[in-house]
Amino acid sequence: MHLGLQSPKKTPKNRLTMYPSRPTIFSTLFLTFCLLAVFIYQTKINEARENKRQILESQLENSKKEIFDNLGLRAQAFVIKDIDSSEIIYEYGMYRKMPLASLTKLMTAYVSQKYAPSSFKVEINEQDLKAVGDAKLYPGDTWNLNDIVSFAMVNSSNDAIESIDRNLSAYFGGNNKFVEKMNEEAMLLGLYSMEFFNATGLDVSQNTNGGYGSANDVASLTMHVFNEYPHVLKDTISSRAKFISLSNKEYESINTNTYIDSLSPIIASKTGYTNITGGNLVIIKEIQGKKFVFVVMGSTYEGRFIDMSILARAVEEYLPIKTAYDFKI
């Protein structure tokens, strides 16, 4: 047997190597380093931006407090809200459940428009005219629903609201059905602080008002009425407005907002006052191209108008600062 040395096996030329080459390792390390550097750089930029935002936000908050704190308001609660964004500009006690007085009529208007046909007719009777206040309505007269609601929004007529309540309660199926519908609607709209005992907002006893709710929910309800049924508020911007019933009788409705001219230009207004409630007022006002709803609650009869004027001027002072902040952010 012939013994011989075996020649070593040759590695095929096309066989892949087990380990990456040095250039590949260096390329991977370099890429990793670059990515890490970018990450660190971006993190520092984000931190700088966040620090800037916090500084600007703190400056804005300080400016807001300087403007809105210590205004000397008589109101026990108020809120100012941007209608388009729902941003709360400033507030005090806006979640407190408080008596509404005639701000209750905002829900009366909303329910009447949502659930009754626009052709619905409201007939006035003697019983309706026994409510507090005298809007000079004639028993036996007949009104178009939309017109009498608008009439009541201007002069806060309890006679007109009593008539709306009676006629629509019958339409809904019986006594007190209208007020029941008002309470149901508050829940549907998410206005959980609101509770109604009558459609007018008049005091039902020495200790109980006809309606309750928070300033925040009043603002939300006003926005609903304004956005969905603006026609019922359109005449509330005038000191007086004329209406004609279906019986062709002419009526003049004098605005209960005696500061309507000094608060002008405004887009909507509704007052409220009883002995239990004190002075309430809600307006929608456009300032520097933006629409805001203002709610003042628990002030005095005269103080609600003064408080509202002060708040409107404060917003006028604050908005340029807020605009500059938004631009820098």
C-alpha positions in Angstrom: 0.0 0.0 0.0 1.3 3.3 -1.0 1.3 5.9 1.7 1.5 9.5 0.7 0.9 13.0 2.1 -2.5 14.5 1.5 -2.4 18.0 0.2 -4.3 20.6 2.3 -7.9 21.5 1.3 -8.3 24.8 -0.5 -11.0 27.2 0.5 -13.3 27.8 -2.4 -12.9 31.2 -3.7 -16.6 32.0 -3.6 -17.1 30.9 0.1 -18.3 33.7 2.4 -16.0 34.7 5.2 -17.3 34.2 8.8 -16.4 37.6 10.1 -17.0 41.1 8.7 -14.1 42.9 7.3 -12.6 45.9 9.2 -14.1 48.5 6.8 -17.6 47.1 7.5 -17.0 47.3 11.3 -15.7 50.9 11.0 -18.7 51.9 8.8 -21.2 50.5 11.3 -19.5 52.2 14.3 -19.4 55.5 12.4 -23.1 55.3 11.5 -24.0 54.4 15.1 -22.0 57.4 16.3 -23.7 59.7 13.8 -27.1 58.5 14.9 -26.3 58.9 18.5 -25.0 62.5 17.9 -28.2 63.4 16.0 -30.3 61.9 18.8 -28.3 63.9 21.5 -28.6 67.1 19.4 -32.3 66.7 18.8 -32.9 66.0 22.5 -31.0 69.2 23.4 -33.2 71.1 20.9 -36.4 69.6 22.4 -35.2 70.4 25.9 -34.4 74.0 24.9 -37.8 74.4 23.3 -39.6 72.9 26.3 -37.6 75.3 28.6 -38.6 78.2 26.4 -42.2 77.1 26.4 -42.3 76.8 30.2 -40.7 80.2 30.6 -43.2 81.8 28.1 -46.1 80.0 29.7 -45.0 81.2 33.2 -44.7 84.8 31.8 -48.2 84.5 30.3 -49.7 83.2 33.5 -48.1 86.0 35.5 -49.4 88.6 33.0 -52.9 87.0 33.2 -52.9 87.2 37.0 -51.8 90.8 36.9 -54.7 91.7 34.6 -57.5 89.6 36.1 -56.7 89.3 39.7 -57.9 92.0 42.1 -60.4 93.4 39.6 -62.8 94.2 42.5 -65.7 92.2 41.0 -68.9 91.8 43.0 -69.6 88.4 41.3 -69.4 85.2 43.2 -68.5 83.3 40.1 -67.6 84.1 36.5 -66.1 82.5 33.4 -64.8 83.8 30.0 -64.6 81.2 27.2 -63.4 81.3 23.6 -66.4 80.1 21.6 -64.4 78.6 18.7 -61.8 76.8 20.7 -63.7 76.4 24.0 -60.5 77.6 25.8 -61.2 79.1 29.2 -59.6 82.5 29.3 -60.2 83.1 33.0 -62.6 81.9 35.6 -63.5 82.0 39.3 -65.8 79.5 40.9 -67.1 78.4 37.5 -68.2 74.9 38.7 -70.2 76.2 41.7 -73.9 75.3 41.4 -75.7 78.6 41.8 -79.3 80.0 41.2 -79.8 81.0 37.6 -82.8 83.4 37.8 -83.8 84.3 34.2 -80.7 82.7 32.7 -83.1 79.7 33.0 -84.9 81.1 30.0 -81.9 80.1 27.8 -82.9 76.5 28.3 -86.5 77.4 27.8 -85.6 78.9 24.4 -83.4 75.9 23.5 -86.0 73.3 24.3 -88.7 75.2 22.5 -86.7 75.4 19.3 -85.4 71.9 19.4 -88.7 70.0 20.0 -91.5 72.2 18.6 -92.1 73.0 15.0 -91.3 76.6 13.9 -95.0 76.9 12.8 -96.1 76.3 16.4 -98.6 78.9 17.7 -98.6 80.1 21.3 -102.0 81.5 22.6 -101.9 83.9 25.6 -104.5 83.4 28.4 -105.3 85.3 31.6 -103.5 82.7 33.8 -100.2 83.4 31.9 -100.4 87.1 32.8 -100.3 86.5 36.6 -96.5 86.0 36.6 -94.2 88.6 38.1 -93.7 91.5 35.7 -96.0 92.9 33.0 -95.0 92.7 29.3 -98.3 94.2 28.2 -99.4 91.0 26.5 -103.1 90.7 25.5 -105.1 87.6 26.6 -106.4 85.8 23.6 -103.6 87.0 21.4 -101.7 84.4 19.4 -98.0 84.4 18.6 -95.6 82.5 16.4 -93.4 80.5 18.7 -90.1 81.9 17.4 -91.3 85.4 17.8 -92.5 85.1 21.4 -89.3 83.3 22.4 -87.3 86.2 20.9 -89.5 88.7 22.6 -88.9 87.0 26.0 -85.2 86.9 25.4 -85.0 90.7 25.1 -87.2 91.8 28.0 -87.1 88.5 30.1 -90.9 88.4 30.0 -92.2 86.0 32.6 -95.7 86.3 31.1 -94.4 85.2 27.7 -92.4 82.3 29.2 -95.4 81.1 31.3 -97.4 81.0 28.1 -94.7 79.1 26.2 -94.5 76.7 29.1 -98.3 76.1 29.2 -98.7 75.7 25.5 -95.7 73.4 25.0 -96.5 71.3 28.1 -99.8 70.5 26.4 -98.0 69.7 23.2 -95.6 67.4 25.1 -98.4 65.6 26.8 -99.5 67.3 30.0 -98.7 69.6 33.0 -95.0 70.3 33.8 -93.9 68.3 30.7 -92.0 71.3 29.4 -89.9 71.7 32.6 -89.4 67.9 32.6 -88.0 68.2 29.0 -85.7 71.0 30.1 -84.2 68.8 32.8 -83.9 65.9 30.3 -82.2 68.2 27.8 -79.6 69.4 30.4 -78.5 65.8 30.9 -78.4 65.2 27.1 -76.1 68.2 26.7 -73.9 67.1 29.6 -74.9 70.2 31.7 -75.0 68.1 34.9 -75.1 71.0 37.3 -78.3 72.3 35.9 -81.7 71.7 37.5 -85.0 73.4 36.7 -88.1 73.8 38.8 -89.9 76.2 36.4 -89.4 77.7 33.0 -89.0 81.3 34.1 -86.3 81.2 36.7 -88.5 83.0 39.3 -88.0 82.1 42.9 -90.3 79.3 43.9 -89.9 80.0 47.7 -87.9 82.2 50.0 -85.0 79.8 49.8 -85.4 78.2 46.4 -84.9 79.6 42.9 -86.5 78.3 39.7 -83.3 77.0 38.2 -79.7 76.2 39.2 -76.4 75.6 37.4 -72.8 76.6 37.2 -71.2 79.4 35.3 -69.4 76.9 33.1 -72.7 75.2 32.2 -74.4 78.5 31.5 -71.5 79.3 29.1 -71.9 76.0 27.4 -75.7 76.3 27.1 -75.4 79.8 25.7 -72.9 78.5 23.1 -75.5 75.8 22.1 -78.3 78.3 21.7 -76.0 80.7 19.8 -74.6 78.0 17.4 -77.9 76.1 16.8 -80.7 78.7 17.1 -79.0 82.2 16.8 -82.3 83.8 15.7 -83.7 83.7 19.2 -80.8 85.9 20.4 -80.4 88.3 17.5 -82.7 91.0 19.0 -80.9 90.9 22.4 -78.2 93.2 21.1 -80.6 96.1 20.8 -81.9 98.3 23.6 -85.4 97.7 22.3 -87.1 95.7 19.6 -90.5 95.6 17.9 -92.6 92.4 17.4 -95.9 91.8 15.8 -98.2 88.9 16.9 -100.2 86.7 14.6 -103.2 88.9 15.6 -101.3 91.8 14.1 -100.8 93.5 17.4 -97.5 95.4 17.8 -95.3 95.1 20.8 -92.1 96.8 22.0 -89.7 94.7 24.0 -87.3 96.8 26.1 -84.0 95.1 26.9 -83.3 94.3 30.6 -79.6 94.8 29.9 -79.4 98.5 30.6 -75.7 98.5 29.8 -76.3 97.2 26.2 -74.8 100.3 24.6 -71.7 100.6 26.8 -71.0 96.8 26.3 -71.5 97.1 22.6 -70.6 95.7 20.2 -72.0 92.4 21.4 -73.6 89.5 19.7 -76.0 88.2 22.4 -77.1 89.1 25.9 -79.3 87.6 28.7 -79.9 88.9 32.2 -81.1 87.3 35.4 -82.1 88.7 38.8 -84.1 87.6 41.8 -83.7 88.3 45.6 -82.2 84.8 46.1 -80.0 84.9 43.0 -78.6 88.4 42.9 -77.5 89.7 39.6 -76.6 87.4 36.7 -75.5 88.3 33.2 -74.3 86.4 30.1 -73.1 88.0 26.9 -71.4 87.0 23.7 -68.9 89.6 22.5 -66.4 89.8 19.7 -63.0 91.2 20.6 -60.1 91.5 18.1 -61.8 89.1 15.7 -62.6 86.4 18.3 -65.9 85.5 19.9 -66.1 85.0 23.6 -68.9 84.1 26.0 -68.8 85.9 29.3 -70.8 84.7 32.3 -71.2 86.7 35.6 -73.2 85.1 38.5 -74.1 86.1 42.0 -73.3 89.8 41.6 -75.8 92.7 42.5 -78.5 94.2 40.3 -76.2 96.9 39.1 -73.0 95.2 39.8 -73.4 92.5 37.1 -73.2 95.1 34.4 -70.2 96.8 36.0 -68.5 93.4 36.5 -69.1 92.5 32.8 -67.6 95.8 31.6 -64.5 95.3 33.8 -64.0 91.7 32.4 -64.5 92.9 28.8 -61.8 95.5 29.3 -59.5 92.9 30.9 -59.8 90.6 27.9 -59.1 93.5 25.6 -55.8 94.1 27.5 -55.0 90.4 27.7 -55.5 89.3 24.1 -52.4 91.0 22.6 -50.2 89.3 25.2 -51.8 86.0 24.4 -51.4 86.5 20.7 -47.7 87.3 21.1 -47.3 84.1 23.2 -49.0 82.0 20.6 -46.7 83.5 17.9 -43.5 82.8 19.9 -44.6 79.2 20.7 
